[in-house]
């Protein structure tokens, strides 16, 4: 990926606090930025150190987004230093 290339995956959620704990504490992502009550939305951007890819998770106050459309609604990471059996 070129240094200037940036990818942001944005997803709404009903579980913002739990998502932050999972990505930050469980996967080692850093909180890059966050906001509260911006036109009724709260959000957080999380990313891996030194990478040009990050996630933005948002919640709209007073609104429920519900569940993902299916159990196959996934995000997959391919990490260059990870090998089968490391998990």
C-alpha positions in Angstrom: 0.0 0.0 0.0 1.4 3.4 -0.9 2.2 5.7 2.0 -0.5 8.2 0.9 -3.2 5.5 0.7 -5.6 5.5 3.6 -8.5 3.2 4.2 -11.3 3.9 6.7 -14.0 1.4 7.5 -16.9 3.1 9.1 -19.6 1.1 10.9 -22.6 2.1 13.1 -23.0 0.2 16.3 -25.2 -0.1 19.4 -22.2 -1.2 21.4 -19.6 1.5 21.1 -18.0 1.0 24.6 -17.6 -2.7 24.1 -16.1 -2.3 20.6 -13.5 0.1 22.0 -12.5 -2.5 24.7 -12.3 -5.3 22.1 -10.2 -3.4 19.5 -8.0 -1.5 22.0 -7.5 -3.9 24.8 -8.0 -7.2 22.9 -6.4 -6.5 19.6 -3.9 -3.8 20.5 -5.4 -1.0 18.3 -4.9 2.6 19.4 -7.6 5.2 19.8 -6.7 7.7 17.1 -9.5 10.1 17.8 -13.0 10.3 19.3 -15.9 12.6 19.5 -19.1 13.0 21.5 -22.5 14.5 20.6 -21.4 15.8 17.1 -24.9 16.4 15.7 -26.2 13.6 17.9 -23.4 11.1 17.1 -20.6 9.7 19.2 -17.7 8.0 17.6 -14.2 6.6 17.9 -11.4 5.9 15.3 -9.1 3.0 16.1 -6.0 1.9 14.2 -2.8 -0.1 14.3 0.4 1.8 15.0 2.1 2.9 11.8 -0.6 1.7 9.4 -2.8 3.7 7.0 -5.9 1.8 7.8 -8.4 2.5 10.6 -11.9 1.9 11.8 -14.5 4.5 12.7 -17.3 3.2 14.9 -20.3 5.5 15.6 -23.5 5.5 17.5 -26.4 7.8 17.0 -28.1 8.9 20.2 -31.6 7.6 20.5 -31.3 5.3 17.5 -30.7 1.6 17.3 -28.9 0.0 14.3 -29.7 -3.5 15.2 -27.7 -6.6 14.3 -25.5 -7.2 11.3 -27.4 -8.7 8.3 -25.8 -12.1 8.7 -23.2 -14.1 10.7 -21.0 -13.8 7.6 -20.9 -10.0 7.9 -17.1 -10.0 8.8 -14.0 -8.0 8.5 -10.9 -10.1 7.8 -7.3 -9.1 8.6 -4.2 -10.6 6.9 -1.2 -9.7 9.1 2.2 -10.2 7.5 3.9 -11.4 10.7 1.1 -13.9 11.7 1.5 -17.6 10.9 -1.0 -20.4 11.3 -0.6 -21.8 14.8 0.2 -18.5 16.4 -3.3 -18.2 17.8 
